[in-house]
Amino acid sequence: MARTYAGVLGALAFTTALIRGLIQGGGTESTLGISLVCLAAFGLIGLVAGAVAEATVENDLRMRIRNEQR
């Protein structure tokens, strides 16, 4: 789940920054540089968010299984 979140958020941030640079008429190198920074930053954010979500789901499933066994 963490890798999926990282991939989706990173790709979304890259695309958004790229489109923003194209609309505002930024230079190719600076637009790609900013887009890559956004890709890395939001990829890391997505990785953390996905890991937290995965841990939350696993914890909830463990609790449900324990409660059903009682």
C-alpha positions, -999 to +999 in steps of 0.1 A: +000+000+000+029+024+008+045+020-026+011+026-043+005+058-024+040+069-031+036+062-068+003+079-071+012+110-051+046+114-068+032+110-103+004+135-095+028+160-081+051+157-111+023+161-136+008+191-117+042+208-115+049+201-152+015+215-163+020+245-141+054+252-157+040+248-192+010+271-185+032+298-169+058+295-197+087+285-175+119+272-189+123+235-197+151+229-173+136+247-144+102+232-150+116+197-151+138+204-121+109+216-100+088+186-112+114+161-102+117+178-067+079+175-064+080+139-075+106+130-048+090+150-020+055+138-026+067+103-032+082+103+003+050+118+017+030+091+000+054+064+013+049+076+048+011+080+044+008+046+028+028+029+056+006+046+082-025+035+064-012-001+060-003-003+097-038+011+107-056-015+085-034-044+098-040-033+134-078-031+128-078-065+113-058-080+142-083-064+167-113-078+148-098-113+147-090-112+184-125-100+192-141-128+171-120-155+187-133-145+222 
